[in-house]
């Protein structure tokens, strides 16, 4: 086995020995948690092998700091840190999302109403540039802009090879209370009160219909009279509707959505009885990747997260019910921790909100995805919202750079990838993934 320095040197040599400037993609051990795209040109790229960057290097219990490689999955990370009664700040909902992927894609979860995204709680990155240079990037050193622009840019500004991030104290169990509401305004009031008081450890919810809103309020506890998990027959979003409270082991709380957020597979009782224990998000994504040549694009359900300014939530839902009207929806309050460098001044001029609602669509079937995405992108631009880039993206290039900060992006790109071998963010997320490149 190679140590960290040897792994990094191997990757550097791969990059330095390349001839030409054709695009490259990364070969990783874990499956990608982007929405599968059947025409994605990255399948045909030359690969840079980063599959062995998956070690936890150090857990500093006293300072509550962890140093790890980007391929570490959150399930393995939580297993390691809970031995010391610690957990990462913000744990994405799927077991095999990696810490590097959480930075590149800006992952969130039910701690996000206080702490933002996983990336907001990182302290230092080691980044390998396309030319094979090794950079240490922090929020306040000479590479601070590179540090900031690593967030949400899907690996297009370099290869993250090591991450230093904060941990938080945890207890063995989480008690969840399911607060029920009949109107959006009642729901918003409850969210805002918890946001202002910061009186719970976790907050997310399920919007089952325009008249059924559930807010899942969680707190760490030392003891539990019983525990449930959602690793087999139970479906979390359905239990949130019928139960008043719940107790879960802490690790089971973090990954209660792994079998599907509002789109569990299998769905039937018999299917879950026979296959439910063995099929989660990872297994489904692996199967889709293997059989992608035979799966029609229309069979891939719509999966995306939209970030709605809290002050425009009512307006958005009025539009949403009229134009889309798909339920249930996942709802995650998200605190914007700062004026992010990867978003434009124009974006921040449009909204002054500190709190956003991540309204996530999981499992919606749609035979006209292009028109759906275009319609949603247009509405989000009008209200100062944004959507993640993990799904289909149909922005025009000019509209895209009204949201993502091209000036900062180009400045970093010139230093870390001047020949554009990692592709630029617009090309990668709006063209390459749809089978159109350059």
C-alpha positions in Angstrom: 0.0 0.0 0.0 1.2 3.5 -0.8 1.2 6.3 1.7 -0.4 9.6 0.9 2.7 11.3 -0.5 3.4 8.3 -2.8 -0.2 8.3 -4.0 0.0 12.0 -4.8 3.3 11.6 -6.6 1.8 8.8 -8.7 -1.1 11.1 -9.8 1.4 14.0 -10.5 3.4 11.7 -12.7 0.3 10.6 -14.6 -0.5 14.3 -15.3 3.1 15.3 -16.2 3.6 12.4 -18.6 0.5 13.2 -20.7 0.9 14.3 -24.2 -1.6 16.7 -25.7 -4.5 18.6 -24.1 -7.5 16.3 -24.7 -10.0 16.2 -21.8 -9.5 13.8 -18.9 -11.8 12.5 -16.2 -11.0 10.8 -12.9 -11.2 7.1 -12.2 -12.6 6.7 -8.7 -13.4 3.7 -6.5 -16.9 4.8 -5.6 -19.8 5.4 -7.9 -20.7 8.9 -9.0 -23.8 10.3 -7.3 -24.6 12.7 -10.2 -27.8 11.8 -12.0 -26.9 9.2 -14.7 -26.6 10.7 -18.1 -26.6 8.2 -21.0 -24.9 10.4 -23.5 -22.2 11.7 -21.2 -18.9 12.2 -23.2 -16.8 11.6 -20.0 -17.3 7.8 -20.5 -14.8 8.1 -23.4 -12.2 10.3 -21.7 -8.7 9.3 -20.8 -8.7 8.6 -17.0 -6.5 9.9 -14.2 -6.5 7.2 -11.6 -7.3 8.6 -8.1 -9.0 5.4 -6.8 -6.6 4.9 -3.9 -7.2 8.3 -2.4 -9.6 6.9 0.2 -7.8 6.9 3.6 -8.6 8.7 6.8 -5.2 10.2 7.7 -5.8 11.6 11.2 -8.6 12.3 13.7 -7.6 14.8 16.2 -10.0 14.3 19.0 -8.9 17.2 21.2 -9.2 19.9 18.4 -12.1 18.1 16.7 -10.3 18.1 13.3 -10.1 15.4 10.7 -7.7 15.0 7.8 -8.7 12.6 5.1 -8.4 11.8 1.4 -11.2 12.8 -0.9 -12.4 9.2 -1.7 -13.4 8.5 1.9 -17.1 7.8 2.0 -19.3 9.4 4.6 -20.4 6.1 6.0 -16.8 5.0 6.6 -16.0 8.5 8.0 -18.9 8.4 10.4 -18.0 4.9 11.6 -14.5 6.1 12.4 -15.4 9.4 14.1 -18.3 8.1 16.2 -15.7 5.9 18.0 -14.6 9.2 19.6 -18.2 10.6 20.0 -17.6 12.9 17.0 -19.2 13.3 13.6 -18.5 15.6 10.6 -20.4 18.8 10.4 -23.0 18.1 7.7 -23.2 14.5 6.6 -24.9 14.0 3.2 -27.8 11.6 3.1 -26.3 8.8 0.9 -23.7 6.4 2.4 -21.2 6.4 -0.5 -21.1 10.1 -1.2 -17.4 11.0 -0.7 -16.0 13.9 1.1 -14.4 15.1 -2.1 -17.7 14.8 -3.9 -19.4 16.8 -1.2 -17.0 19.7 -1.8 -17.2 19.5 -5.6 -21.0 19.3 -5.6 -21.8 21.3 -2.4 -23.6 18.7 -0.3 -26.1 19.6 2.3 -28.3 17.9 5.0 -30.3 18.6 8.1 -27.5 20.4 10.0 -27.4 22.9 7.1 -29.8 25.3 8.6 -27.0 26.2 11.0 -23.8 25.2 9.3 -24.3 25.5 5.6 -22.7 22.8 3.4 -20.0 20.4 4.1 -17.6 22.7 2.3 -18.4 25.5 4.7 -16.8 23.5 7.4 -13.5 22.7 5.6 -10.3 24.3 6.7 -7.7 23.3 4.0 -7.4 21.5 0.7 -4.4 20.0 -1.0 -5.0 20.4 -4.7 -3.1 18.9 -7.7 -3.2 21.1 -10.7 -3.5 19.9 -14.3 0.2 20.6 -14.7 1.1 18.4 -11.7 1.8 21.2 -9.2 0.8 20.6 -5.6 -1.0 23.5 -3.9 -2.0 24.0 -0.2 -5.2 26.1 -0.2 -6.8 27.7 2.8 -9.3 30.5 3.2 -6.5 33.0 4.1 -3.3 32.0 2.3 -2.1 33.0 -1.2 -4.3 30.3 -2.7 -7.5 31.4 -0.9 -9.4 32.0 -4.1 -8.6 28.5 -5.3 -9.8 27.2 -2.0 -13.1 29.0 -2.4 -13.6 28.1 -6.1 -13.1 24.4 -5.4 -16.6 24.4 -4.0 -19.3 23.5 -6.5 -17.1 23.4 -9.5 -17.2 19.7 -10.1 -13.5 19.0 -10.2 -12.9 21.5 -13.0 -10.2 23.5 -11.2 -8.0 20.7 -10.1 -7.8 17.4 -8.2 -8.5 17.6 -4.4 -6.1 15.2 -2.8 -6.4 15.9 0.9 -9.0 17.7 3.0 -8.9 19.1 6.5 -12.3 19.7 8.1 -14.1 20.3 11.4 -15.9 17.7 13.5 -18.6 18.2 16.1 -19.5 16.3 19.3 -22.2 13.7 19.0 -24.3 11.3 21.1 -25.2 7.7 20.4 -28.8 8.4 19.3 -31.0 11.0 17.6 -34.6 11.7 18.7 -36.8 13.0 15.9 -40.1 14.8 16.4 -42.3 15.1 13.4 -44.1 18.4 13.4 -47.2 18.5 11.1 -48.7 21.5 9.3 -51.5 22.1 6.9 -50.3 25.3 5.2 -47.0 26.5 3.7 -47.2 29.7 5.9 -47.4 27.6 9.1 -44.5 25.5 7.9 -42.4 28.5 7.1 -43.1 30.1 10.5 -41.9 26.9 12.3 -38.7 26.7 10.2 -37.9 30.4 10.8 -38.5 30.1 14.6 -36.1 27.1 14.8 -33.6 29.0 12.5 -33.6 32.0 14.7 -33.4 30.1 18.0 -30.9 27.5 16.8 -32.6 25.2 19.3 -32.3 21.9 17.5 -29.4 19.8 16.2 -31.2 18.8 12.9 -34.0 20.2 10.8 -35.4 19.0 7.4 -38.7 17.8 6.2 -41.0 16.3 3.7 -43.8 18.2 1.8 -46.2 15.4 1.1 -48.7 17.6 -0.7 -49.8 21.2 -0.7 -51.8 20.5 2.5 -49.4 18.1 4.3 -46.1 19.5 5.6 -43.8 17.6 7.9 -40.8 19.2 9.7 -38.4 16.6 11.1 -36.7 18.1 14.2 -33.8 16.1 15.5 -31.6 16.2 18.6 -28.7 14.1 19.8 -29.6 12.1 22.9 -27.7 9.6 25.2 -30.5 7.1 25.6 -33.4 5.7 23.5 -36.4 3.6 24.6 -36.3 1.9 21.1 -34.6 2.5 17.8 -35.6 2.2 14.2 -33.5 2.1 11.1 -34.4 2.5 7.4 -32.1 -0.1 5.9 -34.7 -2.5 4.7 -38.5 -2.5 4.9 -39.2 0.9 6.5 -39.4 4.0 4.2 -38.4 7.1 6.0 -40.4 9.7 4.2 -43.6 7.6 4.7 -42.9 7.2 8.4 -42.5 11.0 8.7 -46.1 11.2 7.7 -47.6 8.6 10.1 -45.3 8.8 13.2 -45.1 11.5 15.9 -41.6 10.7 17.0 -38.7 8.4 16.3 -35.4 7.2 17.8 -32.4 6.2 15.6 -28.9 5.3 16.2 -26.8 8.3 15.1 -25.3 6.6 12.1 -28.8 5.3 11.0 -30.1 8.9 11.3 -27.5 10.2 9.0 -28.3 7.6 6.3 -32.0 7.2 6.7 -32.5 8.3 3.1 -30.0 6.0 1.6 -32.6 3.6 0.2 -34.3 6.6 -1.5 -35.3 10.1 -0.4 -38.8 10.2 -1.8 -38.0 7.6 -4.5 -37.3 4.3 -2.7 -36.4 1.2 -4.8 -37.9 -1.3 -4.7 -41.3 0.3 -3.9 -43.5 -2.7 -3.4 -43.7 -4.7 -0.1 -42.6 -7.9 -1.8 -39.8 -6.2 -3.7 -38.5 -4.7 -0.5 -38.8 -8.0 1.4 -36.7 -9.8 -1.2 -34.3 -7.2 -2.4 -34.7 -4.2 -0.1 -31.8 -5.1 2.2 -29.4 -5.4 -0.7 -30.3 -2.4 -2.9 -29.5 1.2 -2.0 -28.4 4.3 -3.9 -25.0 2.8 -4.6 -26.2 -0.5 -6.1 -28.8 1.3 -8.3 -26.2 3.7 -9.7 -23.8 0.8 -10.4 -26.4 -1.1 -12.3 -27.3 2.0 -14.4 -23.7 2.6 -15.2 -23.2 -1.1 -16.3 -26.4 -1.1 -18.5 -26.4 2.5 -19.6 -26.2 1.6 -23.3 -29.5 -0.2 -23.0 -31.5 2.2 -20.8 -33.6 4.9 -22.6 -32.9 8.4 -21.3 -36.6 8.8 -20.5 -36.4 6.1 -17.9 -34.0 8.1 -15.7 -36.3 10.0 -13.3 -35.8 13.7 -12.6 -33.6 14.3 -9.5 -32.5 17.8 -8.6 -32.2 20.3 -5.7 -33.5 23.8 -6.0 -32.4 26.5 -3.6 -35.2 29.0 -3.0 -34.7 32.3 -1.1 -36.8 32.0 2.0 -38.5 35.3 1.2 -39.6 34.0 -2.2 -40.8 30.6 -1.1 -44.5 31.4 -1.2 -44.1 32.8 -4.7 -42.2 29.8 -5.9 -44.7 27.3 -4.5 -47.6 29.1 -6.2 -45.7 28.8 -9.5 -44.7 25.2 -8.7 -48.2 24.0 -8.0 -49.5 25.5 -11.2 -46.7 24.4 -13.5 -45.3 21.1 -12.0 -47.3 19.9 -9.0 -45.2 16.9 -8.2 -45.1 15.6 -4.6 -43.6 14.6 -2.2 -40.7 17.0 -2.0 -37.7 17.0 0.3 -37.1 20.3 2.1 -33.8 21.3 3.7 -33.3 24.7 5.2 -29.8 26.0 4.2 -27.9 28.9 5.7 -25.7 30.7 3.3 -22.6 31.2 5.5 -21.0 34.0 3.4 -21.1 35.7 0.0 -19.6 32.8 -1.9 -16.9 33.6 -4.4 -18.2 31.1 -6.9 -21.5 33.0 -7.3 -21.8 36.4 -9.1 -22.5 39.8 -7.6 -25.6 39.8 -9.9 -26.9 36.7 -8.1 -26.4 38.3 -4.6 -27.9 41.6 -5.8 -31.1 39.7 -6.6 -31.6 38.3 -3.1 -30.4 39.3 0.3 -31.7 36.2 2.0 -29.4 34.4 4.4 -31.7 31.4 4.7 -32.7 29.3 1.6 -34.9 26.3 1.3 -33.5 23.4 -0.7 -36.6 22.0 -2.3 -35.6 18.7 -3.9 -37.4 16.7 -6.5 -36.6 13.0 -6.4 -38.2 10.4 -8.7 -40.4 12.5 -11.0 -41.0 10.9 -14.3 -41.0 13.2 -17.3 -40.8 12.5 -21.0 -40.0 16.1 -21.8 -37.0 16.7 -19.6 -35.5 19.5 -21.7 -38.5 21.7 -21.6 -39.0 20.9 -17.9 -35.4 21.9 -17.0 -35.6 25.1 -19.1 -38.8 26.1 -17.5 -37.4 25.6 -14.0 -34.2 27.4 -14.8 -36.1 30.4 -16.1 -38.2 30.6 -13.0 -35.3 30.2 -10.6 -33.4 33.0 -12.4 -36.4 35.3 -12.0 -36.7 34.7 -8.2 -33.0 34.7 -7.4 -32.9 30.9 -6.9 -30.4 28.3 -8.1 -30.4 24.6 -8.8 -27.6 22.1 -8.4 -25.7 21.0 -11.4 -26.0 17.2 -10.7 -28.9 16.8 -13.1 -29.8 18.0 -16.6 -28.7 21.6 -17.3 -29.9 23.6 -20.3 -28.7 27.1 -19.4 -27.5 29.3 -22.3 -23.9 30.2 -21.7 -24.7 33.8 -21.0 -27.4 32.9 -18.5 -25.1 30.4 -16.8 -22.4 32.9 -16.1 -25.0 35.3 -14.7 -25.1 32.9 -11.7 -21.6 31.3 -11.6 -18.8 33.8 -11.2 -16.8 33.6 -14.5 -14.3 36.3 -13.5 -13.2 34.4 -10.4 -13.5 31.1 -12.2 -11.2 32.1 -15.1 -8.7 33.6 -12.7 -8.3 30.3 -10.9 -8.5 28.2 -14.0 -5.6 30.1 -15.5 -3.5 29.0 -12.6 -4.7 25.4 -12.1 -5.8 24.2 -15.5 -4.6 26.6 -18.3 -5.1 24.0 -21.0 -8.6 23.2 -19.9 -8.0 19.4 -19.6 -10.6 19.2 -16.8 -13.1 21.1 -19.1 -14.7 24.4 -17.9 -17.7 24.3 -15.7 -20.2 25.3 -18.3 -19.0 22.8 -20.9 -18.8 19.9 -18.4 -22.2 20.4 -16.8 -24.3 21.8 -19.6 -22.8 20.2 -22.7 -20.5 17.2 -22.1 -23.1 15.5 -19.9 -25.7 15.8 -22.7 -23.3 14.4 -25.3 -22.2 17.7 -26.8 -18.6 18.7 -26.3 -16.9 21.9 -27.3 
